[in-house]
Amino acid sequence: MSTKQPNILLIMTDQMAPQALPIYGHPQVKTPNLEQLATDGVVFENAYCNFPLCVPSRMSMLTGRHAHSIANWDNATDLPASTPTMAHYLRNAGYSATLAGKMHFIGPDQLHGFGERVSTDIYPSNFAWTPDWIKGERYRPTGINMRAVVDAGSCVRSLQIDYDDEVEHATVQKIFDLARFAEEPFFLTTSFSHPHSPFVTTQKYWDLYQHDEIVMPSVQAIPFEELDEMSRWLHYAHAADKHTVTDEHVRNARHAYYGMCTYIDDKVGRILEVMSETGLLDDTVVIFTADHGEMLGERGMWYKQCFFEWSTRVPLIVRFPSAFSPGRVSNLVSLVDLLPTFVDLANDGNSPEPVTSLDGNSLIGLLSCSAHRWDDTVISEYTGEGVTAPCRMIRSGKYKCIYTHGHPSLLFDLETDPLEREDLSKKPEYADVRDTLIADLLSSWDPDFIAGLCVQSQKDRLFIQKATGGEPNWAFRFRFDDSNRFVRNASAVGTKIKARYPFVEPTPFDR
């Protein structure tokens, strides 16, 4: 690697399953810009989120730590301002740090190390979405239900389109400003809401796909009486008992989801186009990923919140051709690995000791194909809305074990059974594998203790939300400093000259 500090551009999506992308084998979805990014970069074939839910997944990624270690339990948990994030680490290394789009910060700290935000967020910043395990799995503070599936289709406009168009614009404008004025390396995170449900897309993207040819789920809906306990909880939590989901509903939802993926691909293409136009691309490490996946009707399940592959796997592409040759990596990695990777990039591999012990490991060795040991083990956990006890998943090598506290575990061999059809947990010949994985899973995670912390945290937050009526609302209110935009506080000529990119030295006066 060069001794010059590279810029870092992190592009995030919400609820994008890698299985729905052609770079991971999907035969239909159109994402030419992501395919080009993959051609130029390193594709991680087995990347996982560490919590299949927005807030805890993002906080794990930002801190490089598993959610329980930062007491991040669900979509309404605040992250203490004293918790170091990747933005803090990079600013400490001399970077600027800017956030555009969704990061789902809860509480009064709406920056968490970022020096600035150039857009607002899209979801609540208070405790409104706090789950209540005492009320059970049917308590749905987010209002999640099957209407997003049964009402799927095309639209002229949607809330998420409003939001993501704004995020794209803010990102592009920030890139222009960085090209014109930045004197230090930058860390820019842009985070979109698509292809998160509801499953709607504009006619432009809907018409890219033949409706009757939409690929349907590989694993059909599993009868309720055959479901594992966590899946039963989610059946009620998603109000699946209140709607009959037909094949046409599934086809409509998948059709719209494919269109939303192409919509995001266009956003990625525009951002990379501007990065190239401004001459920044070659000096920038580009990372593309998502906070978690989307079940998309597999096993009859939707959304996320479970540990099956469509929910917990995420896309992960890293592009920096000057240092990392294009290729594919099959090792097991997860989002907590991004922080130590970024710190290595910022310090040319000579990273200082983290101020807090991290759960992730730098991906630099895998990216550069250098000889080193790598522990092919990933952890994901779940304590959010829809369940009533702590749940955890471990994948080690080809085996995946799903643990639901107080209920039977599941065991899959993903090498021979990638669709997770056959539970091996009760077969005697796999008892040692199951017991070893459960022991590893529980070694640093006490489910009874975790359950107590979760319930108490829920009580505290529900009380505060009720007592305050949700106020103050900590939503980030983005405002331009108009005194320093356009020509409001300086010479018109001088300001316009500096804002032109590429910069052109003014022609001297003749006299």
C-alpha positions in Angstrom: 0.0 0.0 0.0 1.0 3.6 -0.6 2.1 5.8 2.3 -0.5 8.3 1.1 -3.7 8.1 3.0 -6.5 7.0 0.7 -9.9 8.6 0.8 -12.6 6.2 2.0 -16.1 6.1 0.5 -18.6 3.8 2.2 -21.9 3.3 0.3 -24.6 1.5 2.3 -28.0 0.2 1.3 -30.8 -1.0 3.6 -32.2 -4.6 3.5 -30.3 -5.6 0.3 -29.8 -9.4 0.1 -26.7 -10.4 -1.9 -28.7 -13.4 -3.3 -30.7 -10.8 -5.3 -27.7 -9.4 -7.1 -26.1 -10.8 -10.3 -22.6 -10.6 -8.8 -23.8 -13.3 -6.4 -25.5 -15.3 -9.0 -29.0 -13.8 -9.5 -30.1 -14.4 -13.1 -32.5 -11.4 -13.6 -31.7 -8.3 -11.5 -30.1 -5.5 -13.5 -27.2 -3.8 -11.6 -24.6 -2.9 -14.2 -22.8 -0.4 -12.0 -22.4 -2.8 -9.1 -21.2 -5.4 -11.6 -18.5 -3.0 -12.8 -17.6 -2.2 -9.2 -17.2 -5.9 -8.6 -15.1 -6.3 -11.7 -12.7 -3.7 -10.5 -12.8 -4.7 -6.8 -12.8 -7.6 -4.4 -16.1 -9.4 -3.8 -16.6 -11.1 -0.4 -18.8 -14.1 -1.0 -19.7 -14.8 2.6 -20.1 -11.5 4.4 -22.6 -11.3 7.3 -24.2 -8.7 9.4 -23.8 -9.0 13.2 -27.4 -8.3 14.0 -30.2 -8.6 11.4 -31.9 -5.3 12.3 -31.1 -1.7 11.3 -29.9 0.1 14.4 -27.9 -2.7 16.1 -26.3 -3.8 12.9 -25.2 -0.3 12.0 -23.9 0.4 15.6 -21.9 -2.9 15.5 -20.4 -1.9 12.2 -19.6 1.6 13.3 -17.9 0.4 16.6 -16.4 -2.8 15.4 -18.1 -4.5 18.4 -21.0 -7.0 18.8 -24.2 -5.3 19.8 -24.5 -6.8 23.3 -21.1 -5.4 24.2 -22.3 -1.9 23.5 -25.8 -2.6 25.0 -27.5 -2.1 21.7 -30.6 -4.2 21.8 -33.1 -3.1 19.2 -34.2 -0.3 16.8 -34.8 2.1 19.7 -31.5 1.8 21.6 -29.2 4.8 21.9 -25.5 4.5 21.5 -23.6 6.4 24.2 -21.7 9.4 22.9 -18.6 8.1 24.7 -18.5 5.0 22.5 -15.7 5.3 19.8 -16.8 4.7 16.2 -14.9 4.4 13.0 -15.6 8.1 12.4 -13.7 8.9 15.6 -10.8 6.6 14.6 -10.5 8.1 11.2 -10.7 11.7 12.4 -8.0 10.9 14.8 -5.9 9.8 11.8 -6.4 13.1 10.1 -9.5 12.5 8.1 -12.6 14.6 7.7 -15.8 12.5 8.3 -19.1 13.2 6.6 -22.4 11.3 6.7 -25.1 11.5 4.1 -28.3 9.6 4.5 -29.6 7.0 7.0 -27.7 5.8 10.0 -30.6 5.5 12.4 -29.0 7.2 15.4 -31.1 7.1 18.5 -30.7 9.8 21.2 -29.2 13.2 21.5 -25.9 12.3 19.7 -26.8 12.5 16.0 -23.2 12.5 14.8 -21.2 9.9 16.7 -17.9 11.0 15.5 -18.9 12.4 12.1 -17.8 16.0 11.7 -21.0 16.8 9.7 -24.2 15.5 8.3 -25.4 16.8 4.9 -28.9 15.3 5.2 -31.4 14.3 7.8 -32.3 10.7 8.7 -35.5 8.9 7.8 -36.7 7.0 10.9 -37.4 8.0 14.5 -34.5 9.2 16.7 -36.4 8.7 20.0 -37.6 5.6 21.9 -40.8 5.2 19.9 -39.8 1.8 18.5 -39.0 0.2 21.8 -40.1 -3.5 22.0 -41.8 -4.9 25.0 -41.0 -8.6 25.6 -43.6 -8.6 28.5 -46.3 -8.0 25.9 -44.9 -10.7 23.7 -44.1 -11.1 20.0 -47.3 -9.6 18.8 -46.3 -6.2 20.1 -45.2 -4.3 17.0 -44.0 -0.8 17.8 -42.7 -0.3 14.3 -46.1 -1.4 12.8 -44.4 -4.0 10.6 -46.9 -6.3 8.9 -47.7 -8.1 5.6 -49.3 -5.1 4.0 -45.9 -4.2 2.4 -46.2 -7.6 0.6 -49.8 -7.8 -0.3 -49.9 -4.1 -1.4 -46.7 -4.3 -3.4 -46.5 -2.9 -6.9 -45.6 0.3 -8.9 -45.9 3.9 -7.8 -45.3 7.4 -9.1 -43.5 8.5 -5.9 -42.8 7.2 -2.4 -41.4 8.4 0.8 -38.2 6.4 0.3 -37.7 7.8 -3.2 -38.1 11.3 -1.8 -35.4 10.5 0.8 -32.9 8.6 -1.4 -33.1 11.2 -4.2 -32.2 13.8 -1.5 -29.3 11.7 -0.2 -27.9 11.2 -3.7 -28.0 15.0 -4.4 -26.4 15.8 -1.0 -23.7 13.1 -1.7 -22.9 14.4 -5.1 -22.7 18.0 -3.9 -20.4 16.9 -1.1 -18.1 15.1 -3.5 -17.8 18.3 -5.6 -17.0 20.3 -2.5 -14.4 17.8 -1.4 -12.8 17.9 -4.9 -12.7 21.7 -4.8 -11.8 22.5 -1.3 -10.6 19.5 0.7 -7.0 19.7 2.1 -7.2 16.4 4.1 -8.2 12.8 3.2 -11.9 12.2 3.6 -14.2 9.5 5.0 -17.6 9.9 3.3 -20.5 7.6 4.2 -23.6 7.7 2.0 -26.5 5.5 3.2 -29.7 4.8 1.2 -33.1 3.5 2.4 -33.8 1.3 -0.6 -34.4 -1.6 -1.2 -36.1 -1.7 2.2 -39.8 -2.5 2.2 -42.5 -1.4 1.3 -42.1 -3.1 -2.0 -42.9 -0.3 -4.4 -41.0 1.1 -7.3 -41.7 3.5 -10.2 -42.9 2.4 -13.5 -39.5 3.1 -15.1 -37.9 0.4 -12.9 -40.9 -1.9 -12.9 -40.9 -2.1 -16.7 -37.3 -3.4 -16.7 -38.6 -6.8 -15.7 -41.1 -9.2 -17.2 -43.6 -9.9 -14.5 -44.4 -13.5 -15.5 -40.7 -14.3 -15.5 -39.9 -13.1 -12.0 -37.8 -15.7 -10.1 -39.8 -17.0 -7.2 -38.5 -18.3 -3.8 -36.3 -21.4 -3.9 -37.8 -22.7 -0.6 -41.5 -22.7 -0.3 -43.4 -21.6 2.8 -43.0 -24.0 5.7 -46.1 -25.1 7.6 -46.5 -23.3 10.8 -46.4 -26.5 12.9 -43.0 -27.3 11.4 -41.4 -23.9 12.2 -38.7 -23.4 14.7 -39.6 -21.2 17.7 -37.9 -18.0 16.4 -39.7 -18.3 13.1 -43.0 -18.8 14.9 -42.5 -15.7 16.9 -41.7 -13.7 13.7 -44.8 -15.2 12.0 -47.0 -13.4 14.6 -44.6 -10.4 14.9 -45.0 -9.7 11.1 -48.8 -10.2 11.3 -48.5 -13.1 8.9 -51.6 -14.6 10.5 -53.7 -11.6 9.4 -53.1 -11.8 5.7 -53.2 -14.5 3.1 -50.1 -14.1 1.0 -50.7 -15.5 -2.5 -48.1 -16.4 -5.2 -49.1 -13.2 -7.1 -48.4 -11.1 -3.9 -45.0 -12.8 -3.8 -44.3 -12.1 -7.4 -45.4 -8.5 -7.1 -43.1 -7.9 -4.1 -40.2 -9.6 -5.7 -40.8 -7.6 -9.0 -40.8 -4.3 -7.1 -37.7 -5.4 -5.1 -35.8 -6.1 -8.3 -36.7 -2.6 -9.5 -35.6 -1.1 -6.2 -32.2 -2.8 -6.6 -31.8 -1.3 -10.0 -32.8 2.1 -8.6 -30.0 1.8 -6.1 -27.6 0.7 -8.8 -28.3 3.9 -10.7 -27.5 5.9 -7.5 -24.2 4.0 -7.1 -23.4 4.7 -10.8 -24.0 8.4 -10.4 -21.8 8.7 -7.3 -19.0 6.8 -9.0 -19.3 8.9 -12.1 -18.9 12.1 -10.1 -15.9 10.5 -8.2 -14.3 9.8 -11.6 -15.2 13.2 -13.1 -13.5 15.0 -10.1 -10.4 12.8 -10.3 -11.0 11.4 -6.8 -11.8 7.8 -7.7 -8.3 6.5 -8.1 -7.3 7.8 -4.7 -10.4 6.4 -2.9 -11.2 3.1 -1.4 -14.9 2.4 -2.3 -16.8 0.0 -0.1 -20.4 -1.2 -0.9 -22.5 -3.1 1.6 -25.8 -3.3 3.4 -26.9 -3.4 7.0 -28.7 -6.8 6.6 -30.6 -8.8 4.0 -34.2 -9.5 3.1 -35.9 -12.9 3.2 -38.1 -11.9 0.2 -40.5 -14.8 0.6 -37.9 -17.6 1.2 -39.4 -20.2 3.5 -42.6 -18.0 3.5 -40.7 -15.4 5.5 -40.2 -11.7 4.9 -38.1 -8.8 6.0 -35.2 -9.6 8.3 -34.9 -10.4 12.1 -33.9 -14.0 11.6 -30.6 -15.9 11.0 -31.4 -17.6 7.7 -29.0 -16.7 4.9 -31.3 -14.3 3.0 -31.6 -12.2 6.2 -28.0 -12.3 7.7 -25.8 -12.3 4.6 -24.9 -8.9 3.1 -23.1 -7.8 -0.1 -19.6 -6.6 0.4 -17.4 -5.2 -2.3 -14.1 -3.3 -1.8 -12.6 -1.4 -4.8 -9.1 0.0 -4.7 -7.2 -1.4 -7.7 -3.9 0.3 -7.0 -3.6 -1.8 -3.8 -6.0 -4.7 -4.1 -6.2 -6.9 -7.3 -9.8 -7.7 -8.3 -11.0 -11.1 -7.2 -13.3 -13.0 -4.9 -12.9 -14.0 -1.3 -14.7 -17.0 0.2 -13.7 -16.5 3.8 -16.3 -15.7 6.4 -16.3 -12.0 7.3 -18.8 -9.6 9.0 -19.5 -5.9 9.3 -17.5 -5.6 12.5 -14.4 -6.1 10.4 -14.8 -2.8 8.6 -13.6 -0.5 11.4 -10.2 -2.2 11.9 -9.9 -2.4 8.1 -10.4 1.4 7.8 -8.0 2.1 10.5 -5.4 0.0 8.7 -6.0 1.8 5.5 -5.6 5.2 7.3 -2.4 4.1 8.9 -0.7 2.1 6.1 -1.1 -1.1 8.1 0.6 0.3 11.2 -2.5 0.8 13.2 -2.4 1.9 16.8 -4.0 -0.2 19.5 -7.8 0.4 19.7 -8.9 2.3 22.7 -11.5 -0.4 23.3 -11.2 -4.1 22.5 -12.8 -4.9 19.1 -14.6 -7.9 17.9 -13.7 -7.4 14.3 -10.4 -8.0 12.4 -8.8 -6.1 9.6 -9.6 -7.4 6.1 -6.4 -6.1 4.6 -4.7 -9.5 4.6 -7.7 -11.0 2.7 -7.8 -8.1 0.3 -4.1 -8.3 -0.5 -4.0 -12.1 -0.6 -1.1 -12.0 1.9 -0.4 -15.1 3.9 -2.0 -14.9 7.3 -4.4 -16.8 9.6 -8.1 -16.0 9.4 -10.7 -17.4 11.8 -13.6 -18.5 9.6 -16.2 -17.7 12.3 -18.9 -15.1 12.4 -21.4 -14.2 15.1 -24.8 -12.6 14.7 -27.3 -11.9 17.5 -30.9 -10.8 17.9 -32.7 -9.2 20.9 -35.1 -6.9 19.1 -38.8 -6.6 18.2 -40.6 -9.8 17.4 -38.8 -12.3 19.8 -39.2 -12.8 23.5 -35.7 -14.2 24.4 -32.1 -13.6 23.3 -31.1 -15.4 20.1 -27.7 -15.9 18.5 -26.1 -17.4 15.5 -22.6 -18.7 14.9 -21.2 -19.8 11.6 -17.9 -21.6 11.6 -16.6 -23.1 8.4 -19.4 -24.9 6.7 -21.7 -25.2 9.7 -24.2 -22.7 11.0 -25.9 -23.1 14.5 -28.9 -21.0 15.5 -29.5 -20.7 19.2 -32.9 -19.5 20.6 -32.7 -19.3 24.4 -35.0 -21.8 26.1 -35.8 -23.6 22.8 -34.2 -26.2 20.5 -31.3 -25.0 18.4 -30.9 -25.5 14.6 -27.8 -26.8 12.8 -27.1 -26.6 9.1 -24.3 -27.7 6.8 -24.2 -24.8 4.3 -21.8 -26.7 2.0 -24.2 -29.5 1.2 -27.4 -27.6 2.1 -27.1 -23.9 1.2 -30.8 -23.4 1.2 -31.0 -24.5 4.9 -33.6 -27.2 4.3 -32.3 -29.9 6.7 -31.9 -29.3 10.4 -29.1 -31.6 11.6 -29.3 -30.7 15.3 -31.1 -33.8 16.4 -29.0 -36.3 14.4 -26.6 -38.2 16.7 -23.7 -38.0 14.3 -23.7 -34.2 14.5 -24.1 -33.9 18.3 -20.4 -33.0 18.8 -20.5 -30.3 16.1 -23.7 -28.9 17.6 -22.4 -28.9 21.2 -19.1 -27.4 20.2 -20.8 -24.5 18.3 -23.2 -23.8 21.1 -20.4 -23.8 23.6 -18.5 -21.3 21.4 -21.6 -19.2 21.0 -22.3 -19.0 24.7 -18.6 -18.6 25.8 -18.8 -14.8 25.9 -22.6 -14.3 26.0 -24.8 -15.2 28.9 -28.4 -15.4 27.6 -30.1 -15.1 31.1 -28.0 -12.0 31.9 -28.7 -10.6 28.4 -32.4 -11.2 28.8 -32.4 -9.3 32.1 -30.6 -6.3 30.6 -32.9 -6.2 27.6 -36.1 -6.3 29.7 -34.8 -3.6 32.1 -33.7 -1.4 29.2 -37.2 -1.8 27.6 -38.9 -0.8 30.8 -36.7 2.3 31.2 -37.2 3.5 27.6 -40.9 2.8 27.5 -41.3 4.7 30.7 -39.3 7.7 29.3 -41.2 7.6 26.0 -44.6 7.6 27.8 -43.6 10.3 30.4 -42.2 12.7 27.7 -44.6 12.0 24.9 -41.6 11.4 22.7 -40.1 14.8 23.3 -37.6 16.1 22.9 -37.4 14.5 19.5 -33.7 14.2 18.8 -34.1 14.1 15.0 -31.2 15.7 13.2 -32.4 18.9 11.7 -30.2 19.7 8.8 -29.7 23.3 8.0 -27.3 24.9 5.5 -25.1 27.6 6.7 -26.3 29.9 4.1 -23.8 32.6 5.1 -21.1 30.6 3.5 -23.0 29.2 0.5 -23.1 30.7 -3.0 -22.1 34.4 -2.7 -23.4 35.5 0.7 -20.2 36.6 2.5 -17.4 37.1 0.1 -16.3 38.5 -3.3 -18.6 37.2 -6.1 -15.8 36.9 -8.5 -13.5 35.1 -6.1 -16.1 32.7 -4.8 -17.2 31.7 -8.3 -13.6 31.2 -9.3 -12.9 28.9 -6.4 -16.1 26.9 -7.0 -15.3 26.1 -10.5 -14.0 22.5 -10.9 -11.5 21.7 -12.2 -9.9 24.9 -11.0 -8.8 27.3 -13.7 -6.2 29.9 -12.8 -7.7 33.3 -13.6 -6.3 35.0 -16.6 -4.1 38.0 -15.5 -5.3 41.5 -16.4 -3.8 43.0 -19.5 -3.1 46.2 -17.6 
